[in-house]
Amino acid sequence: MVNCVIADCSNPDQANQVLELILDYLVDNIEDLDSKYAKAYQDHIDILHRDLETDLQKASKALAGFGDEDQLFVERFKEFKEELSDSLEKFLKKLRKNRETVDPYFKAKVDTVMKACQSDPGIPELDEIERQRTDRFGGSYRSTYYGSIAAMRANLSKHFLSLNEGLQQSVEQLKSEVTNVLVNLKKGHLGNLTKERDAKFLGVMTELLDKYNNQLELGFRTLWESQVSYEGLIIHSIRQHFDDELEPDLINNNTLSIKNSESGESQVEEFNQQEVKNRLEALHKKVVIKCKETLDQWLTEPSQVRYFIIGEFFDRIHYAKDIGDQWRTFLRKEEIRSKVWPEFQRLKEHKQIQQEWQNLLQKAISSNKLESMQFLN
């Protein structure tokens, strides 16, 4: 308070006196008052500047930490590799445990083949035996018998070729099972790379890895192209029985000759078409039984093969030298990681927003320069 004046403001003279006092004071003190007002305003601006500077620094740090792709990839890749290793190891242990068990697909096909051997033995009927003896074998039952053995062998052999289906079905089931392991990983969604499943998934992975010249391609291709065939696995055992029992030039104890008890000389046994058929049926039964006994010993072999196939696959994609680097190189590619980990796709979409915010932040920081806010010298 500078002065205290009592006046009747309804009186023009007294009111004018008060105004004159005020005006005189302002004239005498205007610079001092202006300086005090400017200082108070400047102090307020300084406080706002410091508060805003603190908030902008926090915002800058927050943006710097947002969307760190490298750190996110390191974390996700580590989780993926651990789960991949654990899941495949469990699958391999399961196959190891079951390697001595009968393969259901192969057994079902063996049963089907055995039924086919019984329902379609390839043994000619009596009238056919007689017709062949007359038309093809010059009236000889011996020649008819041996010729029928060869035809019966060819017919039986045809049935056993279908074992391929059971063996390959077992392998295809294996490919489906390992595909399920890979596409159901929770820490890395490999299934997002393609809609294909079963063996086709392995094919797509093989082609994708080959496109990037990645060493993982060998493991996936080996599994994708894996086949188990009757010709490569079992045929030698079955054909041995055919050679022993159904090869006319090698047959033992199947001759149509008998020994004369008095002279000891070999004589051709006299018999008709019924005897030929009976002998063929007995020979067929003997061979089929031997083949069945052999196949029963092979019923667990596909389980063994399944275990070894996955063991090789595991070595190729997990234990091979520098294979971890191959996984890292493959999964780091933007078009791959954005599918395997969808959060990378979202991160990519957020980057544009982040850049816009960064630009605005820089403008705000530039506008908050203290020197641009100084009103007093």
C-alpha positions as CSV (number, residue, x, y, z in Angstrom):
1,M,0.0,0.0,0.0
2,V,1.4,3.3,-1.0
3,N,-1.2,5.7,0.4
4,C,-4.7,5.8,2.0
5,V,-7.3,8.3,0.9
6,I,-10.9,8.8,2.0
7,A,-13.0,10.4,-0.7
8,D,-16.7,10.7,-1.6
9,C,-16.7,9.3,-5.1
10,S,-20.1,10.8,-5.7
11,N,-18.4,14.1,-5.5
12,P,-16.7,14.8,-8.8
13,D,-14.0,17.0,-7.3
14,Q,-13.0,14.4,-4.7
15,A,-13.1,11.6,-7.3
16,N,-10.8,13.6,-9.6
17,Q,-8.4,14.2,-6.7
18,V,-8.1,10.4,-6.2
19,L,-7.6,9.8,-9.9
20,E,-4.9,12.5,-10.0
21,L,-3.1,10.8,-7.1
22,I,-3.2,7.4,-8.9
23,L,-2.0,8.8,-12.2
24,D,0.8,10.7,-10.5
25,Y,1.9,7.5,-8.8
26,L,1.8,5.5,-12.0
27,V,3.8,8.3,-13.8
28,D,6.4,8.2,-11.1
29,N,6.7,4.4,-10.8
30,I,5.6,2.9,-14.2
31,E,9.1,1.5,-15.0
32,D,9.4,-0.2,-11.6
33,L,6.0,-1.7,-11.8
34,D,6.6,-3.0,-15.3
35,S,9.8,-4.6,-14.3
36,K,8.2,-6.3,-11.3
37,Y,5.4,-7.6,-13.5
38,A,7.7,-8.9,-16.2
39,K,9.9,-10.6,-13.6
40,A,6.9,-12.4,-12.1
41,Y,5.8,-13.5,-15.6
42,Q,9.3,-14.6,-16.5
43,D,9.5,-16.6,-13.3
44,H,6.3,-18.4,-14.2
45,I,7.5,-19.1,-17.7
46,D,10.8,-20.5,-16.2
47,I,8.8,-22.9,-14.0
48,L,6.7,-24.0,-17.0
49,H,9.9,-24.5,-19.1
50,R,11.5,-26.7,-16.4
51,D,8.3,-28.8,-16.0
52,L,7.9,-29.2,-19.8
53,E,11.6,-30.1,-20.2
54,T,11.2,-32.8,-17.6
55,D,8.1,-34.2,-19.3
56,L,9.7,-34.1,-22.7
57,Q,12.7,-36.0,-21.4
58,K,10.4,-38.7,-20.0
59,A,8.6,-38.9,-23.4
60,S,11.9,-39.1,-25.3
61,K,13.1,-42.0,-23.1
62,A,9.7,-43.8,-23.4
63,L,9.9,-43.5,-27.2
64,A,13.5,-44.7,-27.2
65,G,12.5,-47.9,-25.4
66,F,9.4,-48.5,-27.5
67,G,9.7,-50.8,-30.4
68,D,13.2,-52.2,-29.8
69,E,13.1,-54.9,-32.4
70,D,16.6,-56.3,-31.7
71,Q,15.9,-56.9,-28.1
72,L,12.5,-58.3,-28.8
73,F,13.9,-60.7,-31.4
74,V,16.6,-61.9,-29.0
75,E,14.0,-62.7,-26.4
76,R,11.6,-64.4,-28.8
77,F,14.3,-66.4,-30.5
78,K,15.6,-67.7,-27.2
79,E,12.2,-68.8,-26.2
80,F,11.5,-70.5,-29.6
81,K,14.8,-72.4,-29.6
82,E,14.2,-73.8,-26.1
83,E,10.7,-74.9,-26.9
84,L,11.7,-76.4,-30.3
85,S,14.4,-78.4,-28.6
86,D,12.2,-79.6,-25.7
87,S,9.3,-80.5,-28.0
88,L,11.4,-82.5,-30.5
89,E,13.3,-84.2,-27.7
90,K,10.0,-85.4,-26.2
91,F,8.8,-86.6,-29.5
92,L,12.0,-88.5,-30.1
93,K,11.8,-90.1,-26.7
94,K,8.3,-91.2,-27.5
95,L,9.5,-92.8,-30.7
96,R,12.4,-94.4,-28.9
97,K,10.1,-95.9,-26.3
98,N,7.8,-97.3,-29.0
99,R,10.5,-98.6,-31.4
100,E,9.9,-102.2,-30.4
101,T,6.1,-101.9,-30.8
102,V,4.1,-103.3,-33.8
103,D,3.4,-100.7,-36.4
104,P,-0.4,-100.6,-36.8
105,Y,-0.4,-99.4,-40.4
106,F,2.1,-102.1,-41.5
107,K,0.3,-104.8,-39.6
108,A,-3.1,-103.9,-41.1
109,K,-1.5,-104.2,-44.6
110,V,0.1,-107.5,-43.8
111,D,-3.2,-108.9,-42.7
112,T,-4.8,-107.6,-45.9
113,V,-2.0,-109.2,-48.0
114,M,-2.4,-112.6,-46.2
115,K,-6.2,-112.5,-46.9
116,A,-5.5,-111.7,-50.5
117,C,-3.1,-114.7,-50.7
118,Q,-5.9,-116.9,-49.5
119,S,-8.7,-115.5,-51.6
120,D,-6.6,-115.2,-54.8
121,P,-3.9,-118.0,-54.6
122,G,-3.3,-118.1,-58.3
123,I,-3.9,-121.9,-58.5
124,P,-5.7,-123.0,-61.7
125,E,-8.9,-124.9,-61.5
126,L,-9.0,-128.5,-62.8
127,D,-10.3,-127.7,-66.3
128,E,-7.7,-125.0,-66.6
129,I,-5.0,-127.5,-65.6
130,E,-6.2,-129.9,-68.2
131,R,-6.4,-127.2,-70.9
132,Q,-2.9,-125.9,-70.2
133,R,-1.5,-129.5,-70.2
134,T,-3.0,-130.0,-73.7
135,D,-2.5,-126.6,-75.2
136,R,0.8,-125.4,-73.6
137,F,2.7,-128.3,-72.1
138,G,2.4,-131.1,-74.7
139,G,0.3,-133.3,-72.5
140,S,2.8,-133.4,-69.7
141,Y,1.6,-133.1,-66.1
142,R,5.1,-132.5,-65.0
143,S,5.5,-129.4,-67.3
144,T,2.0,-128.2,-66.3
145,Y,2.9,-128.5,-62.7
146,Y,6.1,-126.5,-63.0
147,G,4.6,-124.0,-65.3
148,S,1.8,-123.5,-62.7
149,I,4.3,-123.0,-59.9
150,A,5.8,-120.0,-61.8
151,A,2.4,-118.5,-62.5
152,M,1.4,-119.0,-58.8
153,R,4.7,-117.3,-57.7
154,A,4.0,-114.3,-59.9
155,N,0.5,-114.0,-58.5
156,L,1.7,-114.2,-54.9
157,S,4.5,-111.7,-55.6
158,K,1.9,-109.2,-56.9
159,H,0.0,-109.3,-53.5
160,F,3.2,-108.6,-51.5
161,L,4.0,-105.5,-53.5
162,S,1.0,-103.8,-51.9
163,L,3.0,-103.8,-48.6
164,N,4.5,-100.6,-49.9
165,E,1.3,-98.9,-49.0
166,G,1.4,-99.9,-45.4
167,L,5.1,-98.9,-45.0
168,Q,4.7,-95.5,-46.7
169,Q,1.5,-94.9,-44.8
170,S,3.5,-95.3,-41.6
171,V,6.1,-92.8,-42.8
172,E,3.4,-90.3,-43.9
173,Q,1.8,-90.5,-40.5
174,L,5.2,-89.7,-39.0
175,K,5.5,-86.6,-41.2
176,S,2.1,-85.5,-40.0
177,E,3.0,-86.0,-36.3
178,V,6.3,-84.1,-36.6
179,T,4.5,-81.3,-38.5
180,N,2.0,-81.1,-35.6
181,V,4.9,-80.7,-33.2
182,L,6.4,-77.8,-35.3
183,V,3.2,-75.9,-36.0
184,N,1.9,-76.2,-32.5
185,L,4.9,-74.5,-30.9
186,K,3.6,-71.6,-28.7
187,K,6.8,-69.6,-28.7
188,G,7.2,-69.4,-32.5
189,H,4.3,-69.9,-34.9
190,L,5.9,-71.8,-37.8
191,G,2.5,-72.8,-38.9
192,N,1.8,-69.2,-39.9
193,L,4.3,-69.5,-42.7
194,T,1.9,-71.7,-44.8
195,K,-1.6,-73.1,-44.6
196,E,-0.3,-76.5,-45.7
197,R,0.0,-79.3,-43.2
198,D,1.3,-82.9,-43.0
199,A,4.0,-83.7,-45.5
200,K,3.1,-80.6,-47.6
201,F,4.1,-78.4,-44.7
202,L,7.6,-80.0,-44.8
203,G,7.7,-79.4,-48.5
204,V,6.9,-75.7,-48.2
205,M,9.5,-75.3,-45.5
206,T,12.0,-77.1,-47.7
207,E,11.4,-74.8,-50.6
208,L,11.4,-71.7,-48.4
209,L,14.7,-72.6,-46.8
210,D,16.1,-73.4,-50.2
211,K,15.0,-70.0,-51.5
212,Y,17.2,-68.4,-48.8
213,N,20.0,-70.8,-49.3
214,N,19.7,-71.9,-45.6
215,Q,21.4,-75.0,-44.3
216,L,18.2,-76.1,-42.5
217,E,16.9,-77.0,-45.9
218,L,18.8,-80.3,-45.8
219,G,17.1,-81.5,-42.7
220,F,13.6,-80.6,-43.9
221,R,14.2,-82.1,-47.3
222,T,15.5,-85.3,-45.9
223,L,12.4,-85.8,-43.8
224,W,10.0,-84.6,-46.5
225,E,11.4,-87.0,-49.1
226,S,11.8,-89.9,-46.7
227,Q,10.3,-93.2,-48.0
228,V,10.3,-96.8,-46.8
229,S,9.6,-99.3,-49.5
230,Y,8.9,-103.0,-49.6
231,E,11.5,-103.4,-52.2
232,G,14.2,-101.8,-50.1
233,L,13.3,-103.3,-46.7
234,I,11.6,-106.7,-47.0
235,I,11.6,-108.0,-50.5
236,H,14.8,-110.0,-50.1
237,S,13.3,-112.0,-47.3
238,I,10.1,-112.8,-49.2
239,R,11.8,-113.6,-52.4
240,Q,14.1,-116.0,-50.6
241,H,11.0,-118.1,-49.8
242,F,9.9,-117.8,-53.4
243,D,13.3,-119.0,-54.6
244,D,13.4,-121.9,-52.1
245,E,9.9,-123.1,-52.8
246,L,8.5,-121.6,-56.0
247,E,11.5,-121.6,-58.4
248,P,11.1,-124.7,-60.6
249,D,14.8,-124.9,-61.3
250,L,15.7,-124.8,-57.6
251,I,12.9,-126.7,-56.1
252,N,13.9,-129.6,-53.7
253,N,11.6,-132.4,-52.7
254,N,8.8,-131.3,-55.1
255,T,9.6,-133.6,-58.0
256,L,6.9,-135.7,-59.5
257,S,9.2,-138.7,-59.5
258,I,9.1,-141.5,-57.0
259,K,11.6,-144.3,-56.2
260,N,10.9,-147.8,-57.3
261,S,11.2,-149.8,-54.1
262,E,12.7,-152.8,-55.9
263,S,15.0,-151.3,-58.4
264,G,15.7,-147.9,-56.7
265,E,15.3,-146.2,-60.0
266,S,13.3,-143.0,-60.4
267,Q,10.0,-143.3,-62.1
268,V,7.5,-140.6,-63.2
269,E,4.5,-140.8,-61.0
270,E,1.2,-141.3,-62.8
271,F,-1.5,-138.9,-61.7
272,N,-4.1,-136.6,-63.0
273,Q,-5.0,-132.9,-62.9
274,Q,-6.4,-133.2,-59.3
275,E,-3.0,-134.3,-58.1
276,V,-1.4,-131.3,-59.7
277,K,-3.9,-129.0,-58.0
278,N,-3.4,-130.7,-54.6
279,R,0.4,-130.3,-54.9
280,L,0.0,-126.7,-55.9
281,E,-2.3,-126.0,-52.9
282,A,0.1,-127.7,-50.5
283,L,3.1,-125.7,-51.9
284,H,1.1,-122.5,-51.7
285,K,0.1,-123.1,-48.1
286,K,3.7,-123.8,-47.2
287,V,5.1,-120.7,-48.8
288,V,2.4,-118.4,-47.4
289,I,3.0,-119.7,-43.9
290,K,6.7,-119.0,-44.2
291,C,6.1,-115.5,-45.6
292,K,3.7,-114.8,-42.8
293,E,6.2,-115.9,-40.2
294,T,8.8,-113.7,-41.8
295,L,6.5,-110.7,-41.9
296,D,5.6,-111.2,-38.3
297,Q,9.2,-110.6,-37.5
298,W,9.2,-107.4,-39.4
299,L,6.1,-105.9,-37.8
300,T,8.2,-103.6,-35.5
301,E,10.6,-102.6,-38.2
302,P,8.6,-99.5,-39.3
303,S,8.6,-98.3,-35.7
304,Q,12.4,-98.6,-35.7
305,V,12.6,-96.7,-39.0
306,R,10.3,-94.0,-37.8
307,Y,12.6,-93.4,-34.8
308,F,15.8,-93.3,-36.9
309,I,14.2,-90.9,-39.4
310,I,13.3,-88.4,-36.7
311,G,16.7,-88.9,-35.0
312,E,18.3,-87.8,-38.3
313,F,15.9,-84.9,-38.7
314,F,16.7,-83.7,-35.1
315,D,20.4,-83.9,-35.8
316,R,20.1,-81.9,-39.0
317,I,18.0,-79.0,-37.5
318,H,19.3,-78.9,-33.9
319,Y,22.7,-80.4,-33.4
320,A,24.4,-79.7,-36.7
321,K,27.4,-77.3,-36.6
322,D,26.3,-73.6,-36.6
323,I,22.7,-74.6,-37.1
324,G,21.5,-72.1,-34.4
325,D,22.9,-69.3,-36.6
326,Q,20.9,-70.7,-39.5
327,W,17.7,-70.6,-37.5
328,R,18.5,-67.0,-36.4
329,T,19.3,-65.9,-39.9
330,F,16.1,-67.4,-41.2
331,L,13.8,-66.1,-38.5
332,R,15.3,-62.6,-38.5
333,K,14.1,-61.9,-42.0
334,E,11.3,-59.4,-41.8
335,E,8.8,-61.4,-43.9
336,I,9.4,-64.5,-41.8
337,R,9.5,-63.1,-38.3
338,S,6.3,-61.0,-38.8
339,K,4.5,-64.3,-39.4
340,V,6.2,-66.4,-36.8
341,W,5.7,-63.7,-34.2
342,P,2.7,-61.5,-35.1
343,E,3.8,-58.8,-32.6
344,F,6.6,-57.9,-35.1
345,Q,3.9,-57.0,-37.7
346,R,2.1,-54.9,-35.1
347,L,5.4,-53.3,-34.2
348,K,6.0,-52.4,-37.9
349,E,2.6,-50.8,-38.0
350,H,3.3,-48.8,-34.9
351,K,6.6,-47.6,-36.2
352,Q,5.0,-45.0,-38.4
353,I,3.0,-43.7,-35.5
354,Q,6.2,-43.7,-33.4
355,Q,8.0,-41.6,-36.1
356,E,5.2,-39.1,-36.2
357,W,5.3,-38.7,-32.4
358,Q,9.1,-38.4,-32.5
359,N,8.8,-35.6,-35.0
360,L,6.2,-33.8,-32.8
361,L,8.4,-34.3,-29.8
362,Q,11.4,-32.8,-31.5
363,K,9.3,-29.7,-32.5
364,A,8.2,-29.4,-28.9
365,I,11.8,-29.7,-27.6
366,S,12.9,-27.0,-30.1
367,S,10.1,-24.7,-29.0
368,N,11.0,-25.2,-25.4
369,K,14.4,-23.6,-25.7
370,L,15.0,-21.3,-22.7
371,E,16.6,-18.5,-24.7
372,S,13.4,-18.1,-26.8
373,M,11.4,-17.5,-23.6
374,Q,13.5,-14.7,-22.1
375,F,11.7,-11.4,-21.7
376,L,14.2,-9.7,-19.4
377,N,17.8,-8.8,-20.2
